[in-house]
Amino acid sequence: MIEIKNLCKSFGNKQVLNNINIQFEHGKVYGIVGENGAGKTTLFRCIAGLEDFEGEIQATKTPLKNHLGLLFTDPFFFPKLTGKEYIQLLCNAREIDLGDIEARNVFDLPLNQYASTYSTGMKKKLAITAILLQENDYFILDEPFNGVDIQSNIIITEIIQKLKELEKVVLISSHIFSTLSATCDEIHLLKDGQIIRSVEKPEFDMLENEMKEIVMENRIDRLGLK
């Protein structure tokens, strides 16, 4: 479990997160949605211990960062490091014996090639593979489906379902609502640094329609398309 109490985060005079209170339980998948700048990535970075903040973040296993797999929207890779070496590096940090890495290469990545030469989608798949093989208990996946081919999206969806079966805590951010509907147990809407709506599966369609109305307003009409 991860429990967040009165979480606040500011950058200078700009408050990015404002009094976040939420609990994430084992064996559930949570979607975090909101417009760009709503505070999703900052929330994830606070949970991962990458940002200072006010308030409390508690977890069943501590320190949380030692049991957390964090997928960034744009993963960074050192030059002259192969895909295999990248996976080995992350797993060494957890003292995990990988065994045959090639046998666990579910995305069929060219692991002997420099990771910095990978395409955007390949980099994301490599980063996902590495945090999975770390045997973490908590996962934060920031835009895991973005830039990835449709076959890999299917695999990632099944991986998330498997993590749920294994009683992991999974947090996902995505701009593709259909992927959240297919994977999440709850979806939380973040706006101006606050969680303004939390819904479970029966209300997903209602939330999607509400979000469309908020976003669209009369924007299309304003284009004056002819």
Phi and psi in degrees as GROMACS dihedral restraints (atoms count N, CA, C in turn):
[ dihedral_restraints ]
;  ai    aj    ak    al  type     phi  dphi    fc
    3     4     5     6     1  -120.3    20    10
    4     5     6     7     1   127.1    20    10
    6     7     8     9     1  -121.0    20    10
    7     8     9    10     1   125.6    20    10
    9    10    11    12     1  -112.4    20    10
   10    11    12    13     1   127.5    20    10
   12    13    14    15     1  -125.8    20    10
   13    14    15    16     1   122.7    20    10
   15    16    17    18     1    50.9    20    10
   16    17    18    19     1    43.8    20    10
   18    19    20    21     1   -76.0    20    10
   19    20    21    22     1   124.8    20    10
   21    22    23    24     1  -131.5    20    10
   22    23    24    25     1   143.7    20    10
   24    25    26    27     1  -146.3    20    10
   25    26    27    28     1   129.8    20    10
   27    28    29    30     1  -127.5    20    10
   28    29    30    31     1   148.8    20    10
   30    31    32    33     1  -115.8    20    10
   31    32    33    34     1   101.7    20    10
   33    34    35    36     1    65.5    20    10
   34    35    36    37     1  -126.0    20    10
   36    37    38    39     1   -88.8    20    10
   37    38    39    40     1    -2.6    20    10
   39    40    41    42     1   -96.3    20    10
   40    41    42    43     1   116.4    20    10
   42    43    44    45     1   -86.5    20    10
   43    44    45    46     1   119.6    20    10
   45    46    47    48     1   -96.2    20    10
   46    47    48    49     1   -37.7    20    10
   48    49    50    51     1  -123.9    20    10
   49    50    51    52     1   134.7    20    10
   51    52    53    54     1  -130.0    20    10
   52    53    54    55     1    98.1    20    10
   54    55    56    57     1    58.6    20    10
   55    56    57    58     1    58.1    20    10
   57    58    59    60     1   -80.9    20    10
   58    59    60    61     1   126.6    20    10
   60    61    62    63     1  -130.7    20    10
   61    62    63    64     1   115.8    20    10
   63    64    65    66     1  -161.3    20    10
   64    65    66    67     1   157.1    20    10
   66    67    68    69     1  -131.9    20    10
   67    68    69    70     1   134.1    20    10
   69    70    71    72     1  -116.3    20    10
   70    71    72    73     1   122.7    20    10
   72    73    74    75     1  -100.5    20    10
   73    74    75    76     1   156.6    20    10
   75    76    77    78     1   -65.4    20    10
   76    77    78    79     1   145.4    20    10
   78    79    80    81     1    79.3    20    10
   79    80    81    82     1    17.2    20    10
   81    82    83    84     1  -132.4    20    10
   82    83    84    85     1   153.4    20    10
   84    85    86    87     1  -115.8    20    10
   85    86    87    88     1   129.0    20    10
   87    88    89    90     1  -118.6    20    10
   88    89    90    91     1   131.2    20    10
   90    91    92    93     1   -99.5    20    10
   91    92    93    94     1   136.6    20    10
   93    94    95    96     1  -116.7    20    10
   94    95    96    97     1   116.8    20    10
   96    97    98    99     1  -122.6    20    10
   97    98    99   100     1   160.9    20    10
   99   100   101   102     1   160.6    20    10
  100   101   102   103     1   162.2    20    10
  102   103   104   105     1   -66.7    20    10
  103   104   105   106     1   164.4    20    10
  105   106   107   108     1   -56.2    20    10
  106   107   108   109     1   132.8    20    10
  108   109   110   111     1    88.9    20    10
  109   110   111   112     1     2.0    20    10
  111   112   113   114     1   -71.4    20    10
  112   113   114   115     1   -21.5    20    10
  114   115   116   117     1   115.4    20    10
  115   116   117   118     1     9.2    20    10
  117   118   119   120     1   -60.9    20    10
  118   119   120   121     1   -54.0    20    10
  120   121   122   123     1   -65.4    20    10
  121   122   123   124     1   -37.2    20    10
  123   124   125   126     1   -63.5    20    10
  124   125   126   127     1   -40.9    20    10
  126   127   128   129     1   -58.7    20    10
  127   128   129   130     1   -46.1    20    10
  129   130   131   132     1   -62.2    20    10
  130   131   132   133     1   -41.8    20    10
  132   133   134   135     1   -66.6    20    10
  133   134   135   136     1   -34.2    20    10
  135   136   137   138     1   -66.3    20    10
  136   137   138   139     1   -45.1    20    10
  138   139   140   141     1   -60.8    20    10
  139   140   141   142     1   -38.0    20    10
  141   142   143   144     1   -78.3    20    10
  142   143   144   145     1    -4.5    20    10
  144   145   146   147     1    80.0    20    10
  145   146   147   148     1    21.0    20    10
  147   148   149   150     1   -95.3    20    10
  148   149   150   151     1    -6.4    20    10
  150   151   152   153     1  -134.2    20    10
  151   152   153   154     1   143.8    20    10
  153   154   155   156     1   -73.6    20    10
  154   155   156   157     1   152.1    20    10
  156   157   158   159     1  -159.0    20    10
  157   158   159   160     1   168.0    20    10
  159   160   161   162     1  -101.7    20    10
  160   161   162   163     1   146.6    20    10
  162   163   164   165     1   107.5    20    10
  163   164   165   166     1  -163.5    20    10
  165   166   167   168     1  -131.9    20    10
  166   167   168   169     1   142.4    20    10
  168   169   170   171     1  -130.2    20    10
  169   170   171   172     1   115.0    20    10
  171   172   173   174     1  -117.5    20    10
  172   173   174   175     1   150.5    20    10
  174   175   176   177     1  -141.3    20    10
  175   176   177   178     1   157.8    20    10
  177   178   179   180     1   -62.4    20    10
  178   179   180   181     1   -41.3    20    10
  180   181   182   183     1  -107.5    20    10
  181   182   183   184     1   132.0    20    10
  183   184   185   186     1  -129.5    20    10
  184   185   186   187     1   153.8    20    10
  186   187   188   189     1   -66.6    20    10
  187   188   189   190     1   142.0    20    10
  189   190   191   192     1   -55.5    20    10
  190   191   192   193     1   -40.8    20    10
  192   193   194   195     1   -61.6    20    10
  193   194   195   196     1   -23.4    20    10
  195   196   197   198     1   -82.4    20    10
  196   197   198   199     1    -3.3    20    10
  198   199   200   201     1  -127.6    20    10
  199   200   201   202     1    14.7    20    10
  201   202   203   204     1  -115.5    20    10
  202   203   204   205     1   131.3    20    10
  204   205   206   207     1  -103.1    20    10
  205   206   207   208     1   117.4    20    10
  207   208   209   210     1  -112.5    20    10
  208   209   210   211     1   119.7    20    10
  210   211   212   213     1  -100.1    20    10
  211   212   213   214     1   114.7    20    10
  213   214   215   216     1   -77.1    20    10
  214   215   216   217     1   157.3    20    10
  216   217   218   219     1   -58.1    20    10
  217   218   219   220     1   -43.7    20    10
  219   220   221   222     1  -124.4    20    10
  220   221   222   223     1    89.2    20    10
  222   223   224   225     1   -60.5    20    10
  223   224   225   226     1   144.1    20    10
  225   226   227   228     1  -100.3    20    10
  226   227   228   229     1   141.0    20    10
  228   229   230   231     1  -133.1    20    10
  229   230   231   232     1   132.8    20    10
  231   232   233   234     1   -66.8    20    10
  232   233   234   235     1   144.6    20    10
  234   235   236   237     1   -67.6    20    10
  235   236   237   238     1   156.6    20    10
  237   238   239   240     1    63.6    20    10
  238   239   240   241     1    27.4    20    10
  240   241   242   243     1  -122.7    20    10
  241   242   243   244     1   121.5    20    10
  243   244   245   246     1   -75.5    20    10
  244   245   246   247     1   166.0    20    10
  246   247   248   249     1   -58.4    20    10
  247   248   249   250     1   -42.6    20    10
  249   250   251   252     1   -63.4    20    10
  250   251   252   253     1   -42.2    20    10
  252   253   254   255     1   -66.6    20    10
  253   254   255   256     1   -34.1    20    10
  255   256   257   258     1   -64.3    20    10
  256   257   258   259     1   -47.5    20    10
  258   259   260   261     1   -61.1    20    10
  259   260   261   262     1   -43.8    20    10
  261   262   263   264     1   -62.0    20    10
  262   263   264   265     1   -40.4    20    10
  264   265   266   267     1   -60.9    20    10
  265   266   267   268     1   -47.7    20    10
  267   268   269   270     1   -67.3    20    10
  268   269   270   271     1   -35.8    20    10
  270   271   272   273     1   -76.1    20    10
  271   272   273   274     1   -31.2    20    10
  273   274   275   276     1   -61.5    20    10
  274   275   276   277     1   -33.8    20    10
  276   277   278   279     1   -64.1    20    10
  277   278   279   280     1   -24.0    20    10
  279   280   281   282     1  -104.5    20    10
  280   281   282   283     1     3.1    20    10
  282   283   284   285     1    57.5    20    10
  283   284   285   286     1    43.9    20    10
  285   286   287   288     1   -99.5    20    10
  286   287   288   289     1   129.5    20    10
  288   289   290   291     1   -86.9    20    10
  289   290   291   292     1   112.2    20    10
  291   292   293   294     1   -77.5    20    10
  292   293   294   295     1   -29.2    20    10
  294   295   296   297     1    71.0    20    10
  295   296   297   298     1  -134.7    20    10
  297   298   299   300     1   -83.8    20    10
  298   299   300   301     1   101.3    20    10
  300   301   302   303     1   -64.3    20    10
  301   302   303   304     1   -41.1    20    10
  303   304   305   306     1   -58.2    20    10
  304   305   306   307     1   -36.7    20    10
  306   307   308   309     1   -68.1    20    10
  307   308   309   310     1   -19.0    20    10
  309   310   311   312     1  -105.2    20    10
  310   311   312   313     1    12.0    20    10
  312   313   314   315     1   -84.4    20    10
  313   314   315   316     1    74.3    20    10
  315   316   317   318     1   -69.4    20    10
  316   317   318   319     1   -19.4    20    10
  318   319   320   321     1   -96.3    20    10
  319   320   321   322     1     5.6    20    10
  321   322   323   324     1    53.5    20    10
  322   323   324   325     1    47.0    20    10
  324   325   326   327     1   -80.9    20    10
  325   326   327   328     1   149.4    20    10
  327   328   329   330     1   -77.5    20    10
  328   329   330   331     1    83.2    20    10
  330   331   332   333     1   -67.8    20    10
  331   332   333   334     1   -18.2    20    10
  333   334   335   336     1   -90.3    20    10
  334   335   336   337     1     1.5    20    10
  336   337   338   339     1   -93.8    20    10
  337   338   339   340     1   150.3    20    10
  339   340   341   342     1   -59.9    20    10
  340   341   342   343     1   129.4    20    10
  342   343   344   345     1   -63.1    20    10
  343   344   345   346     1   -30.5    20    10
  345   346   347   348     1   -66.3    20    10
  346   347   348   349     1   -16.9    20    10
  348   349   350   351     1   -91.9    20    10
  349   350   351   352     1    -4.1    20    10
  351   352   353   354     1   -66.5    20    10
  352   353   354   355     1   156.4    20    10
  354   355   356   357     1   -71.7    20    10
  355   356   357   358     1   170.4    20    10
  357   358   359   360     1   -57.3    20    10
  358   359   360   361     1   -46.5    20    10
  360   361   362   363     1   -65.0    20    10
  361   362   363   364     1   -39.9    20    10
  363   364   365   366     1   -65.3    20    10
  364   365   366   367     1   -39.2    20    10
  366   367   368   369     1   -61.3    20    10
  367   368   369   370     1   -42.0    20    10
  369   370   371   372     1   -65.3    20    10
  370   371   372   373     1   -41.6    20    10
  372   373   374   375     1   -66.0    20    10
  373   374   375   376     1   -35.5    20    10
  375   376   377   378     1   -65.5    20    10
  376   377   378   379     1   -45.1    20    10
  378   379   380   381     1   -63.1    20    10
  379   380   381   382     1   -40.0    20    10
  381   382   383   384     1   -63.1    20    10
  382   383   384   385     1   -45.7    20    10
  384   385   386   387     1   -57.7    20    10
  385   386   387   388     1   -44.0    20    10
  387   388   389   390     1   -64.1    20    10
  388   389   390   391     1   -45.4    20    10
  390   391   392   393     1   -72.3    20    10
  391   392   393   394     1   -27.0    20    10
  393   394   395   396     1   -67.6    20    10
  394   395   396   397     1   -43.0    20    10
  396   397   398   399     1   -73.8    20    10
  397   398   399   400     1   -10.4    20    10
  399   400   401   402     1   -73.1    20    10
  400   401   402   403     1   -11.1    20    10
  402   403   404   405     1    60.9    20    10
  403   404   405   406     1    46.6    20    10
  405   406   407   408     1   -75.0    20    10
  406   407   408   409     1   161.7    20    10
  408   409   410   411     1  -100.6    20    10
  409   410   411   412     1   -20.8    20    10
  411   412   413   414     1  -127.4    20    10
  412   413   414   415     1   141.1    20    10
  414   415   416   417     1  -133.8    20    10
  415   416   417   418     1   132.6    20    10
  417   418   419   420     1  -118.2    20    10
  418   419   420   421     1   118.1    20    10
  420   421   422   423     1  -116.5    20    10
  421   422   423   424     1   102.5    20    10
  423   424   425   426     1   -90.9    20    10
  424   425   426   427     1   106.5    20    10
  426   427   428   429     1    56.0    20    10
  427   428   429   430     1    57.1    20    10
  429   430   431   432     1   -68.2    20    10
  430   431   432   433     1   -23.0    20    10
  432   433   434   435     1   -94.1    20    10
  433   434   435   436     1   -11.3    20    10
  435   436   437   438     1   -71.2    20    10
  436   437   438   439     1   126.2    20    10
  438   439   440   441     1    79.8    20    10
  439   440   441   442     1     8.7    20    10
  441   442   443   444     1  -109.0    20    10
  442   443   444   445     1   141.6    20    10
  444   445   446   447     1   -65.6    20    10
  445   446   447   448     1   162.4    20    10
  447   448   449   450     1   -63.6    20    10
  448   449   450   451     1   -35.5    20    10
  450   451   452   453     1   -64.2    20    10
  451   452   453   454     1   -41.3    20    10
  453   454   455   456     1   -70.4    20    10
  454   455   456   457     1   -32.7    20    10
  456   457   458   459     1   -59.1    20    10
  457   458   459   460     1   -39.6    20    10
  459   460   461   462     1   -63.7    20    10
  460   461   462   463     1   -43.6    20    10
  462   463   464   465     1   -64.0    20    10
  463   464   465   466     1   -44.2    20    10
  465   466   467   468     1   -62.2    20    10
  466   467   468   469     1   -40.7    20    10
  468   469   470   471     1   -60.3    20    10
  469   470   471   472     1   -43.4    20    10
  471   472   473   474     1   -68.2    20    10
  472   473   474   475     1   -35.2    20    10
  474   475   476   477     1   -62.2    20    10
  475   476   477   478     1   -43.6    20    10
  477   478   479   480     1   -61.9    20    10
  478   479   480   481     1   -40.8    20    10
  480   481   482   483     1   -63.9    20    10
  481   482   483   484     1   -36.7    20    10
  483   484   485   486     1   -67.4    20    10
  484   485   486   487     1   -39.6    20    10
  486   487   488   489     1   -61.5    20    10
  487   488   489   490     1   -37.3    20    10
  489   490   491   492     1   -63.0    20    10
  490   491   492   493     1   -45.5    20    10
  492   493   494   495     1   -59.3    20    10
  493   494   495   496     1   -33.8    20    10
  495   496   497   498     1   -83.5    20    10
  496   497   498   499     1     8.5    20    10
  498   499   500   501     1    66.7    20    10
  499   500   501   502     1    31.2    20    10
  501   502   503   504     1   -81.7    20    10
  502   503   504   505     1   163.4    20    10
  504   505   506   507     1  -100.1    20    10
  505   506   507   508     1   123.5    20    10
  507   508   509   510     1  -126.5    20    10
  508   509   510   511     1   125.1    20    10
  510   511   512   513     1  -115.1    20    10
  511   512   513   514     1   132.1    20    10
  513   514   515   516     1  -129.4    20    10
  514   515   516   517     1   135.7    20    10
  516   517   518   519     1  -112.3    20    10
  517   518   519   520     1   134.0    20    10
  519   520   521   522     1  -155.6    20    10
  520   521   522   523     1   145.0    20    10
  522   523   524   525     1   -91.4    20    10
  523   524   525   526     1    -2.2    20    10
  525   526   527   528     1  -102.3    20    10
  526   527   528   529     1   100.4    20    10
  528   529   530   531     1   -62.8    20    10
  529   530   531   532     1   -33.8    20    10
  531   532   533   534     1   -61.9    20    10
  532   533   534   535     1   -34.4    20    10
  534   535   536   537     1   -69.6    20    10
  535   536   537   538     1   -34.7    20    10
  537   538   539   540     1   -68.7    20    10
  538   539   540   541     1   -40.8    20    10
  540   541   542   543     1   -59.9    20    10
  541   542   543   544     1   -35.0    20    10
  543   544   545   546     1   -78.9    20    10
  544   545   546   547     1   -20.8    20    10
  546   547   548   549     1  -117.6    20    10
  547   548   549   550     1   -25.1    20    10
  549   550   551   552     1   -93.8    20    10
  550   551   552   553     1   152.6    20    10
  552   553   554   555     1   -93.8    20    10
  553   554   555   556     1   -33.0    20    10
  555   556   557   558     1  -139.2    20    10
  556   557   558   559     1   149.4    20    10
  558   559   560   561     1  -127.4    20    10
  559   560   561   562     1   134.0    20    10
  561   562   563   564     1  -118.9    20    10
  562   563   564   565     1   128.0    20    10
  564   565   566   567     1   -95.0    20    10
  565   566   567   568     1   120.0    20    10
  567   568   569   570     1  -103.8    20    10
  568   569   570   571     1   128.7    20    10
  570   571   572   573     1  -142.5    20    10
  571   572   573   574     1   127.1    20    10
  573   574   575   576     1    50.9    20    10
  574   575   576   577     1    40.6    20    10
  576   577   578   579     1    79.5    20    10
  577   578   579   580     1     9.6    20    10
  579   580   581   582     1  -129.7    20    10
  580   581   582   583     1   146.7    20    10
  582   583   584   585     1   -83.5    20    10
  583   584   585   586     1   109.8    20    10
  585   586   587   588     1   -99.7    20    10
  586   587   588   589     1   -11.7    20    10
  588   589   590   591     1  -156.5    20    10
  589   590   591   592     1   136.8    20    10
  591   592   593   594     1  -132.3    20    10
  592   593   594   595     1   126.8    20    10
  594   595   596   597     1  -134.0    20    10
  595   596   597   598     1   154.4    20    10
  597   598   599   600     1  -103.2    20    10
  598   599   600   601     1   176.0    20    10
  600   601   602   603     1   -48.7    20    10
  601   602   603   604     1   -45.0    20    10
  603   604   605   606     1   -59.5    20    10
  604   605   606   607     1   -19.6    20    10
  606   607   608   609     1  -106.1    20    10
  607   608   609   610     1     7.0    20    10
  609   610   611   612     1   -59.0    20    10
  610   611   612   613     1   -45.5    20    10
  612   613   614   615     1   -62.8    20    10
  613   614   615   616     1   -39.3    20    10
  615   616   617   618     1   -63.2    20    10
  616   617   618   619     1   -42.6    20    10
  618   619   620   621     1   -64.2    20    10
  619   620   621   622     1   -42.3    20    10
  621   622   623   624     1   -60.5    20    10
  622   623   624   625     1   -43.1    20    10
  624   625   626   627     1   -65.2    20    10
  625   626   627   628     1   -40.0    20    10
  627   628   629   630     1   -63.2    20    10
  628   629   630   631     1   -41.4    20    10
  630   631   632   633     1   -65.0    20    10
  631   632   633   634     1   -38.6    20    10
  633   634   635   636     1   -62.2    20    10
  634   635   636   637     1   -42.6    20    10
  636   637   638   639     1   -64.5    20    10
  637   638   639   640     1   -40.8    20    10
  639   640   641   642     1   -64.8    20    10
  640   641   642   643     1   -43.4    20    10
  642   643   644   645     1   -74.4    20    10
  643   644   645   646     1   -43.0    20    10
  645   646   647   648     1   -78.1    20    10
  646   647   648   649     1   -46.2    20    10
  648   649   650   651     1    43.6    20    10
  649   650   651   652     1  -119.5    20    10
  651   652   653   654     1  -116.4    20    10
  652   653   654   655     1    31.1    20    10
  654   655   656   657     1   -59.9    20    10
  655   656   657   658     1   -42.7    20    10
  657   658   659   660     1   -66.0    20    10
  658   659   660   661     1   -41.9    20    10
  660   661   662   663     1   -61.2    20    10
  661   662   663   664     1   -35.2    20    10
  663   664   665   666     1   -65.4    20    10
  664   665   666   667     1   -22.3    20    10
  666   667   668   669     1   -67.1    20    10
  667   668   669   670     1   -28.5    20    10
  669   670   671   672     1    64.6    20    10
  670   671   672   673     1    39.8    20    10
  672   673   674   675     1   -64.8    20    10
  673   674   675   676     1   140.5    20    10
